[in-house]
Amino acid sequence: MAGLSDVRDFGARADGTTDDTDAVLRTLEEGDGVLSFPRGDYLLTRSVEIDLHRFGRVGIEGAVGTAKIVMGGPGPAFHIQGTHGRSADPRHFDPEVWAGERLPIASNLEIEGRHPEADGFLVEGTMQSTFEGVLLRRLRDGIRIHDRARNVLVSHCHIYDNSGRGIALDHVNLHQVIVSGSHISYCKGGGIKVEGSQIRNLQVTGNDIEYNYDENAVRSADVWIDSRDQAATVREGTIASNTMQAIQSPGGANVFMVGHDSTNNKAGQFTISDNLIGTQENNVHLVNCRGVVLNGNVVYGARDRNVVVQGSKNIILNGNSFDHNPDYNKGELCTGFRFEDSEDCTFSAMNIQDAETEVSTGERKAIVEFHRCRRMNLSGCQILNGSPVGIHLEDVSDSIIAGCTVLEDREEKAMRAPIVWTGTGTGNLVANNRLGKVDGESVRVGENVGVVLSSNVVL
C-alpha cells in the first residue's frame, strides 16, 4: 500500500507526457516530508521549490533507480533552499534550523532534461545536503550549489552528457564538500567546476572524471577551479585516486586551477595524489597558485605539456611517472613540464620519458623547462628522450639540478643537449648528475647565468 509520500497518491501519472508538477507540489504541501517516486517517468514543467524553513525536513527518493524525472522547463527540477547562514560549528546553529532543515537527501532516481535550460538540482543555504545514487543527464548543470552551503556529499552518482557543468560550485561560500565514487563525464562546461567561490575542504576522491570538454570553447577541464574573482578563495583540498581522462581540446586540461594573481594567489593548499591523469592539451595547469603538491600520479598523453605552472609558489612534484601508453605506439605525446615566473618549487624522484613522436609545438625548448624562475630544486629524477633538449633554463636564479639522469636511448637521436642554461642568473648549481653527451658536450651554459658545475658524470 502506498504511503503518504507517494506522488501518485496526489495525482501524478508517471507516463512521461502528463504534467506531474502540480501533483509533486501537492505531495510536498500535504505529504509526510518525503517525495517518493515509484517506477515511472514524471514530467515537470517548472521547478519544485523546496523551502526547508517552511516545510521542515524533506527528502527525495526514487524506487531503486527505476524512477525518472523529466525536466521539461527551464531551471532546476528541484530547488532546495535552507536558511543556515553560519559555519558548521555546532555552536553556530539555530536550534530550529538544525531540527527542521538538516540533511536534505536526494537518492536513487534519474533526472533527464528536455529543455535547453533545464538543470538537475540547485542547492542554497543548506546543511548536510546529500546526493546518492542519482543519474543526471542531458541537462545544463547537474548539481549547482550556490550562495552558501555546509557539509555537502555527492556519492555513487552518474553525472553524464550535460551541456553545462556536472557539479558547479558557483559563487558559493562552502566548507566541507566531498565528491566520491561517482562517474562524471561528457559535461561540456566542466566535470567539477568551482567559480567565484569561497571554499575550504574540497575532497574529490575515487571518481571517474572524463571527456568533460567542449570542442568549441576557449577552455575545458575535468576539474576546474577558478579563483580569479577578487573575493574568491579556494584552499585546503584533495584530488586523489581518480581517473581523469579526456581528448585533446583547445585550452583543455584534466586539472585546471587559477588564482587571482601571482602575489595574492587565492588558490592552493591542494594535494593532487595517486590519480591516473591522461590525454588532454595539458594534463595539469596551475596559474597563480600556492602550495600544490602532485604526488604518486601516473600522467600521460599531453598534446602540449603534462604540467604547466605559471606565476606560482611552493609547488612540489614528487614520485610521479610521466610517460605514454605504449599500446598507442607513437600516437601520443608526453612532453614534460613548463614553469614560468614561479619560485620555491621542488621536483624529486620522478620518471619523465618523452614519447617518440613529433614535438607538438615549435615553442617547446625541452622536456623540462624553467623560465624566469628562482629557487627551483630538481633532484633525483630520470629524464629520458627529451627533445629538442632534456632540461632548458632561462633567466633562472638560486636553483639546483642534482642527482638526475638525463639521457637519450632512441636509435634516431633527437636530443641536442641534456641541459641548456641561458639568459641571466646567480647562485645556480648543477651537481652529481649523469648526463648523456651530445656532439661532445653535456651542459651548455651561457655567460651570465651564474652556474657552478660540480661532479657530473658525462656518458
For each residue, the residues with C-beta under 8 A, 3 or more apart:
1:
2: 6 8 9 38
3: 6 32 34 36
4: 9 31 32
5: 27 31 32 33 34 35 36
6: 2 3 9 10 27 36 38
7: 10 12 14 20 23 24 27 35 36 37 42
8: 2 11 12 13 14 23 38 40
9: 2 4 6 27
10: 6 7 23 24 26 27 30 31
11: 8 20 22 23 26
12: 7 8 20 23 24 27 37 40 42
13: 8 18 20 23
14: 7 8 20 37 38 39 40 41 42 67
15: 18 40 41
16: 40 41 42 43 68 70
17: 43
18: 13 15 43
19: 22 43 44 45 72
20: 7 11 12 13 14 23 24 42 43 44
21: 24 25 43 44 45 46 48
22: 11 19 25 26
23: 7 8 10 11 12 13 20 26 27
24: 7 10 12 20 21 27 28 35 42 44 48
25: 21 22 28 29 48
26: 10 11 22 23 29 30 31
27: 5 6 7 9 10 12 23 24 30 31 35 36
28: 24 25 31 35 48 50 55 58
29: 25 26
30: 10 26 27
31: 4 5 10 26 27 28 34 35
32: 3 4 5
33: 5 55 56 57 58 59
34: 3 5 31 58 59 60 61
35: 5 7 24 27 28 31 48 58 59 60 61
36: 3 5 6 7 27 61 63
37: 7 12 14 40 42 60 61 62 63 67 69 109
38: 2 6 8 14 63 66 67
39: 14 63 66 67
40: 8 12 14 15 16 37 66 67 68
41: 14 15 16 68 70
42: 7 12 14 16 20 24 37 67 68 69 70
43: 16 17 18 19 20 21 70 72
44: 19 20 21 24 47 48 69 70 71 72 73 77
45: 19 21 72 73
46: 21 73 75
47: 44 73 75 76 77 78 79 122
48: 21 24 25 28 35 44 77 78 79
49: 79 81
50: 28 55 58 78 79 80 81 104
51: 54 55 81
52: 55 56 57 58 80 81 82 83 100 101 104 126
53: 81 82 83 97 100 101
54: 51
55: 28 33 50 51 52 58
56: 33 52 100 101
57: 33 52 100 101 102 103 104
58: 28 33 34 35 50 52 55 80 104
59: 33 34 35 104 105 106 107
60: 34 35 37 78 104 105 106 107 109
61: 34 35 36 37 105 106 107 108 109
62: 37 65 66 67 68 107 108 109 110
63: 36 37 38 39 66 67 108
64: 108
65: 62 108 109 110 133 135
66: 38 39 40 62 63
67: 14 37 38 39 40 42 62 63 108 109 110
68: 16 40 41 42 62 109 110 111 112
69: 37 42 44 77 109 110 111 112
70: 16 41 42 43 44 112 114
71: 44 76 77 111 112 113 114 115 118 119 120 139
72: 19 43 44 45 114 115 118
73: 44 45 46 47 115 118
74: 115 117 118
75: 46 47 79 117 118 119 122
76: 47 71 79 119 120 121 122 144
77: 44 47 48 69 71 111 118 119 120 121
78: 47 48 50 60 106 120 121 122
79: 47 48 49 50 75 76 121 122 124
80: 50 52 58 104 106 121 122 123 124 126 129
81: 49 50 51 52 53 123 124 125 126
82: 52 53 97 101 104 124 125 126 127
83: 52 53 97 101 125
84: 93 94 97 101 125 126 127 148 150
85: 125 148
86: 89 92 93
87: 92 150 175
88: 92 127 150 151 175 176
89: 86 92
90: 93
91:
92: 86 87 88 89
93: 84 86 90 97 98 127
94: 84 97 98
95: 98 99
96: 99 100
97: 53 82 83 84 93 94 100 101 102 127
98: 93 94 95 101 102 127
99: 95 96 102
100: 52 53 56 57 96 97
101: 52 53 56 57 82 83 84 97 98 104 126 127
102: 57 97 98 99 127 128
103: 57 127 128 129 130
104: 50 52 57 58 59 60 80 82 101 123 126 128 129 130
105: 59 60 61 129 130 131 132
106: 59 60 61 78 80 109 121 130 131 132 134
107: 59 60 61 62 130 131 132 133 134
108: 61 62 63 64 65 67 132 133 134
109: 37 60 61 62 65 67 68 69 106 133 134 135
110: 62 65 67 68 69 134 135 136 137
111: 68 69 71 77 120 121 134 135 136 137 139
112: 68 69 70 71 137 138 139
113: 71 116 118 119 120 137 138 139 140 162
114: 70 71 72 118 138
115: 71 72 73 74 118
116: 113 140 163
117: 74 75 140
118: 71 72 73 74 75 77 113 114 115 139 140
119: 71 75 76 77 113 122 139 140 141 142 144 164
120: 71 76 77 78 111 113 134 136 139 141 142 143 144
121: 76 77 78 79 80 106 111 131 136 142 143 144
122: 47 75 76 78 79 80 119 144 146
123: 80 81 104 126 129 143 144 145 146 149 152
124: 79 80 81 82 145 146 147 148 149
125: 81 82 83 84 85 147 148 149
126: 52 80 81 82 84 101 104 123 129 149 150 152
127: 82 84 88 93 97 98 101 102 103 149 150 151
128: 102 103 104 150 151 152 153
129: 80 103 104 105 123 126 145 149 151 152 153
130: 103 104 105 106 107 152 153 154 155
131: 105 106 107 121 134 143 153 154 155 157
132: 105 106 107 108 153 155 156 157
133: 65 107 108 109 156 157
134: 106 107 108 109 110 111 120 131 157 158
135: 65 109 110 111 157 158 159 160
136: 110 111 120 121 139 142 143 157 158 159 160 162 166
137: 110 111 112 113 158 159 160 161 162
138: 112 113 114 161 162 163
139: 71 111 112 113 118 119 120 136 142 162 163 164
140: 113 116 117 118 119 162 163 164
141: 119 120 144 162 164 165 166 168 189
142: 119 120 121 136 139 159 162 165 166 167 168 184 187
143: 120 121 123 131 136 154 159 166 167 168
144: 76 119 120 121 122 123 141 165 168 170
145: 123 124 129 149 152 167 168 169 170 172 174 177
146: 122 123 124 170 171 172
147: 124 125 171 172 173
148: 84 85 124 125 172 173 174
149: 123 124 125 126 127 129 145 152 172 173 174 177
150: 84 87 88 126 127 128 174 175 176
151: 88 127 128 129 175 176 177
152: 123 126 128 129 130 145 149 174 176 177 178
153: 128 129 130 131 132 177 178 180
154: 130 131 143 157 167 177 178 179 180 182
155: 130 131 132 178 179 180 181 182
156: 132 133 181 182
157: 131 132 133 134 135 136 154 182 183 184
158: 134 135 136 137 182 183
159: 135 136 137 142 143 162 166 167 182 183 184 185 187 191
160: 135 136 137 183 184 185 186 187
161: 137 138 185 186 187
162: 113 136 137 138 139 140 141 142 159 165 166 186 187 188 189
163: 116 138 139 140 187 188 189
164: 119 139 140 141 168 187 188 189
165: 141 142 144 162 168 170 187 189 190 191 192 193
166: 136 141 142 143 159 162 184 185 187 190 191 192 193 212
167: 142 143 145 154 159 179 184 191 192 193
168: 141 142 143 144 145 164 165 189 190 193 195
169: 145 172 174 177 192 193 194 195 197 199 202
170: 144 145 146 165 193 195 196 197
171: 146 147 195 196 197
172: 145 146 147 148 149 169 197 198 199
173: 147 148 149 197 198 199
174: 145 148 149 150 152 169 177 197 198 199 200
175: 87 88 150 151 199 200 201
176: 88 150 151 152 200 201
177: 145 149 151 152 153 154 169 174 199 201 202 203
178: 152 153 154 155 203 205
179: 154 155 167 182 184 192 203 204 205 207
180: 153 154 155 203 204 205 206 207
181: 155 156 206 207
182: 154 155 156 157 158 159 179 207 208
183: 157 158 159 160 207 208
184: 142 157 159 160 166 167 179 187 191 192 207 208 209 210 212 222
185: 159 160 161 166 191 208 209 210 211 212
186: 160 161 162 211 212
187: 142 159 160 161 162 163 164 165 166 184 190 191 212
188: 162 163 164 212 213 214 217 220
189: 141 162 163 164 165 168 193 212 214
190: 165 166 168 187 193 212 220 221 222 223 224
191: 159 165 166 167 184 185 187 209 210 212 221 222 223 224 244
192: 165 166 167 169 179 184 204 209 222 223 224
193: 165 166 167 168 169 170 189 190 221 224 225 226
194: 169 197 199 202 224 225 226 227 234
195: 168 169 170 171 224 226 229 232
196: 170 171 226 227 229 231 232
197: 169 170 171 172 173 174 194 227 232 234
198: 172 173 174 231 232 233 234
199: 169 172 173 174 175 177 194 202 233 234 235 237
200: 174 175 176 235 236
201: 175 176 177 236 237
202: 169 177 194 199 234 236 237 238
203: 177 178 179 180 237 238 240
204: 179 180 192 207 209 223 237 238 239 240 242
205: 178 179 180 238 239 240 241 242
206: 180 181 240 241 242
207: 179 180 181 182 183 184 204 242 243
208: 182 183 184 185 242 243
209: 184 185 191 192 204 212 222 223 242 243 244
210: 184 185 191 222 243 244 245 246
211: 185 186 245 246 247
212: 166 184 185 186 187 188 189 190 191 209 220 221 222 246
213: 188 217 220 221 246 247 249 252 280
214: 188 189 217 220 249
215: 249 250
216:
217: 188 213 214 220 249 250 251
218: 250 251
219: 224 250 251 252 253 256
220: 188 190 212 213 214 217 246 249 250 251 252 253
221: 190 191 193 212 213 224 252 253 254 255 256 285
222: 184 190 191 192 209 210 212 244 245 246 253 254 255 280
223: 190 191 192 204 209 239 244 254 255 256
224: 190 191 192 193 194 195 219 221 253 256 257
225: 193 194 234 237 256 257 258 267
226: 193 194 195 196 229 232 256 258
227: 194 196 197 232 233 234 257 258 259 260 265 266 267
228: 232 258 259 260 266
229: 195 196 226 232 260
230: 260
231: 196 198
232: 195 196 197 198 226 227 228 229 260 266
233: 198 199 227 266 267
234: 194 197 198 199 202 225 227 237 257 266 267
235: 199 200 267 268 269 270 291
236: 200 201 202 269 270
237: 199 201 202 203 204 225 234 269 270 271
238: 202 203 204 205 270 271 273
239: 204 205 223 242 255 270 271 272 273 275
240: 203 204 205 206 271 272 273 274 275
241: 205 206 273 274 275
242: 204 205 206 207 208 209 239 275 276
243: 207 208 209 210 275 276
244: 191 209 210 222 223 254 255 275 276 277 278
245: 210 211 222 254 276 277 278 279 280
246: 210 211 212 213 220 222 249 252 254 279 280
247: 211 213 279 280
248: 252 279 280 281 303
249: 213 214 215 217 220 246 252 280 281
250: 215 217 218 219 220 281
251: 217 218 219 220 281
252: 213 219 220 221 246 248 249 280 281 282
253: 219 220 221 222 224 256 280 281 282 283 284 285
254: 221 222 223 244 245 246 277 278 280 282 283 284
255: 221 222 223 239 244 272 277 283 284 285
256: 219 221 223 224 225 226 253 282 285
257: 224 225 227 234 267 268 270 285 286 287 289 292
258: 225 226 227 228 267 286 287 288 289
259: 227 228 264 265 266 267 268 287 288 289 290 312
260: 227 228 229 230 232 264 265 266 267 288
261: 264 265 288 311
262: 265 288 311 312 341
263:
264: 259 260 261
265: 227 259 260 261 262 268 288 289 290 312 313
266: 227 228 232 233 234 259 260 288
267: 225 227 233 234 235 257 258 259 260 270 288 289 290
268: 235 257 259 265 289 290 291 292 312 314
269: 235 236 237 290 291 292
270: 235 236 237 238 239 257 267 289 291 292 293
271: 237 238 239 240 292 293 295
272: 239 240 255 275 284 292 293 294 295 297
273: 238 239 240 241 293 294 295 296 297
274: 240 241 295 296 297
275: 239 240 241 242 243 244 272 297 298
276: 242 243 244 245 297 298
277: 244 245 254 255 283 284 297 298 299 300
278: 244 245 254 283 298 299 300 301 325
279: 245 246 247 248 300 301 302 332
280: 213 222 245 246 247 248 249 252 253 254 283 301 302 303
281: 248 249 250 251 252 253 302 303 304
282: 252 253 254 256 285 302 303 304 305 306 307 308
283: 253 254 255 277 278 280 299 300 301 302 305 306 307
284: 253 254 255 272 277 294 299 306 307 308
285: 221 253 255 256 257 282 307 308
286: 257 258 289 292 307 308 309 310 312 315
287: 257 258 259 309 310 311 312
288: 258 259 260 261 262 265 266 267 310 311 312
289: 257 258 259 265 267 268 270 286 292 309 312 313 315
290: 259 265 267 268 269 312 313 314
291: 235 268 269 270 313 314 315
292: 257 268 269 270 271 272 286 289 312 314 315 316
293: 270 271 272 273 315 316 317 318
294: 272 273 284 297 307 315 316 317 318 320
295: 271 272 273 274 316 317 318 319 320
296: 273 274 318 319 320
297: 272 273 274 275 276 277 294 320 321
298: 275 276 277 278 320 321 323
299: 277 278 283 284 302 306 307 320 321 322 323 334
300: 277 278 279 283 306 322 323 324 325 332 334
301: 278 279 280 283 324 325 332 333 334
302: 279 280 281 282 283 299 305 306 333 334 335 360
303: 248 280 281 282 333 360
304: 281 282 308 335 360 361
305: 282 283 302 308 335 336 337 338 364
306: 282 283 284 299 300 302 322 334 335 336 337
307: 282 283 284 285 286 294 299 317 322 336 337 338
308: 282 284 285 286 304 305 337 338
309: 286 287 289 312 315 337 338 339 340 342 345
310: 286 287 288 339 340 341 342
311: 261 262 287 288 340 341 342
312: 259 262 265 268 286 287 288 289 290 292 309 315 339 342 345
313: 265 289 290 291 342 343 344 345
314: 268 290 291 292 344 345
315: 286 289 291 292 293 294 309 312 339 342 345 346
316: 292 293 294 295 345 346 347
317: 293 294 295 307 320 337 345 346 347 348 350
318: 293 294 295 296 346 347 348 349 350
319: 295 296 348 349 350
320: 294 295 296 297 298 299 317 350 351
321: 297 298 299 350 351
322: 299 300 306 307 334 336 350 351 352 353
323: 298 299 300 334 351 353
324: 300 301 328 332 333 334 353 355
325: 278 300 301 328 332
326: 329
327:
328: 324 325 331 332
329: 326
330: 355 356 357
331: 328 357
332: 279 300 301 324 325 328 355 357
333: 301 302 303 324 354 355 357 360
334: 299 300 301 302 306 322 323 324 352 353 354 355
335: 302 304 305 306 354 359 360 364 367
336: 305 306 307 322 352 354 366 367 368 369 383 386
337: 305 306 307 308 309 317 347 352 367 368 369
338: 305 307 308 309 364 369 371
339: 309 310 312 315 342 345 369 370 371 373 376
340: 309 310 311 371 372 373
341: 262 310 311 371 372 373
342: 309 310 311 312 313 315 339 345 373 376
343: 313 373 374 375 376
344: 313 314 374 375
345: 309 312 313 314 315 316 317 339 342 373 375 376 377
346: 315 316 317 318 376 377 379
347: 316 317 318 337 350 376 377 378 379 381
348: 317 318 319 377 378 379 380 381
349: 318 319 380 381
350: 317 318 319 320 321 322 347 380 381 382
351: 320 321 322 323 381 382 384
352: 322 334 336 337 367 368 381 382 383 384 386
353: 322 323 324 334 382 383 384 385
354: 333 334 335 336 367 384 385 386 387
355: 324 330 332 333 334
356: 330 385 410
357: 330 331 332 333
358:
359: 335 362 364 387 388
360: 302 303 304 333 335 364
361: 304 364
362: 359
363:
364: 305 335 338 359 360 361 369 388
365: 369 388 389 392 394 420
366: 336 369 386 388 389 390 391 392 420
367: 335 336 337 352 354 383 385 386 387 389 390 391
368: 336 337 352 378 383 386 390 391 392
369: 336 337 338 339 364 365 366 391 392 393 394
370: 339 373 376 391 392 393 394 396 399
371: 338 339 340 341 393 394 395 396
372: 340 341 394 395 396
373: 339 340 341 342 343 345 370 376 393 395 396 397 399
374: 343 344 396 397 398 399
375: 343 344 345 397 398 399
376: 339 342 343 345 346 347 370 373 396 399 400
377: 345 346 347 348 399 400 402
378: 347 348 368 381 391 399 400 401 402 404
379: 346 347 348 400 401 402 403 404
380: 348 349 350 402 403 404
381: 347 348 349 350 351 352 378 404 405
382: 350 351 352 353 404 405
383: 336 352 353 367 368 386 390 391 404 405 406 407
384: 351 352 353 354 405 407 408 409
385: 353 354 356 367 408 409 410 414 415
386: 336 352 354 366 367 368 383 389 390 391 406 408 415 418
387: 354 359 367 414 415 416
388: 359 364 365 366 414 415 416
389: 365 366 367 386 392 415 416 417 418 419 420
390: 366 367 368 383 386 406 408 415 417 418 419 436
391: 366 367 368 369 370 378 383 386 401 404 406 418 419 420
392: 365 366 368 369 370 389 419 420 421 422
393: 369 370 371 373 396 399 419 420 421 422 423 425 428 449
394: 365 369 370 371 372 421 422 423
395: 371 372 373 422 423 424 425
396: 370 371 372 373 374 376 393 399 421 423 425 428 449
397: 373 374 375 425 426 427 428 450
398: 374 375 425 426 427 428
399: 370 373 374 375 376 377 378 393 396 425 427 428 429
400: 376 377 378 379 428 429 430 431
401: 378 379 391 404 419 429 430 431 433
402: 377 378 379 380 429 430 431 432 433
403: 379 380 431 432 433
404: 378 379 380 381 382 383 391 401 433 434
405: 381 382 383 384 433 434 435
406: 383 386 390 391 418 419 433 434 435 436
407: 383 384 418 434 435 436 459
408: 384 385 386 390 413 414 415 436 438
409: 384 385
410: 356 385 413 414
411:
412:
413: 408 410 438
414: 385 387 388 408 410
415: 385 386 387 388 389 390 408 418 436 438
416: 387 388 389 420 438 439
417: 389 390 420 438 441 442 443 444
418: 386 389 390 391 406 407 415 433 435 436 438 442 443
419: 389 390 391 392 393 401 406 430 433 435 442 443 444
420: 365 366 389 391 392 393 416 417 443 444
421: 392 393 394 396 425 428 430 443 444 445 446 449 451
422: 392 393 394 395 446 449
423: 393 394 395 396 446 448 449
424: 395 446 448 449 450
425: 393 395 396 397 398 399 421 428 448 449 450 451
426: 397 398 450
427: 397 398 399 450
428: 393 396 397 398 399 400 421 425 449 450 451 452
429: 399 400 401 402 451 452 454
430: 400 401 402 419 421 433 443 451 452 453 454 456
431: 400 401 402 403 452 453 454 455 456
432: 402 403 454 455 456
433: 401 402 403 404 405 406 418 419 430 456 457
434: 404 405 406 407 456 457 459
435: 405 406 407 418 419 442 443 456 457 458 459
436: 390 406 407 408 415 418 442 458 459
437: 440 441 442 458 459
438: 408 413 415 416 417 418 441 442
439: 416
440: 437
441: 417 437 438 444
442: 417 418 419 435 436 437 438 456 458
443: 417 418 419 420 421 430 435 453 456
444: 417 419 420 421 441
445: 421 449 451 453
446: 421 422 423 424 449
447:
448: 423 424 425
449: 393 396 421 422 423 424 425 428 445 446
450: 397 424 425 426 427 428
451: 421 425 428 429 430 445
452: 428 429 430 431
453: 430 431 443 445 456
454: 429 430 431 432
455: 431 432
456: 430 431 432 433 434 435 442 443 453
457: 433 434 435
458: 435 436 437 442
459: 407 434 435 436 437
